[in-house]
Amino acid sequence: MKEIKYPVSFKFNIGTIANDFVAKDTLGITLAYVKQKMFKLKEDILIYDDESKSNLEYRIHADKWIDFSAAYSMKDKNGTELGKIARKGWKSLWKTEYELIDQHQKLQYHVREDNAWVKVFDGILGQIPIIGGFTGYFFNPSYSVLDLNNKAVLRMKKEASFFGRKFELSKLNDFDADDEERIILGLMMMLLLERRKG
């Protein structure tokens, strides 16, 4: 992955059938084009270096059929395991939580939703005709990446937009540069899963 200059923006395409988005750094340089293969029983995510889709850089696979507690394996273009992101199953029903695991199967970071009430209000009001179309402007969840000392190093926040199209990732504190690729890939997978909630 190219050198990352924060904040990074993630913008979903709404004119395509696929669940896909583009990630760009603060200078507007494309870092990745992310596309979820449709109609798959197991999640299959392709990550290219740009929208031309000429260079596949990474792939993310679910370890089992569609399940809210699945783990997602992240691999580079050579098939080398980079790590996993795993959803904390039942615990995530109230407040979304994921774990980032390295290539040696060791826990490195937690990704936690900052305020569960945002999701609750968005879910309730999102069901009301007409009003539901505007909840993306008022209820914008954020997620913090925490190291094992519970220090927040990055924060992903949904920006006010229709259809939950835009997210921004900001750096809060320094962290091991060797972990950056794994964290970014994990957050990309998380975005595809969490965006469905509004």
Secondary structure, 3 states (H helix, E strand, C coil): CCCCCCCEEEEECCCCCCEEEEEECCCCCEEEEEEECCCCCCCEEEEECCCCCCCEEEEEEECCCCCCCCEEEEEECCCCEEEEEEECHHHHHCCCEEEEEECCCCEEEEEEECCHHHHHHHHHHCCCCCHHHHHHHCCCCEEEEECCCCCEEEEEEECCCHHHCEEEEEECCCCCHHHHHHHHHHHHHHHHHHHHHC
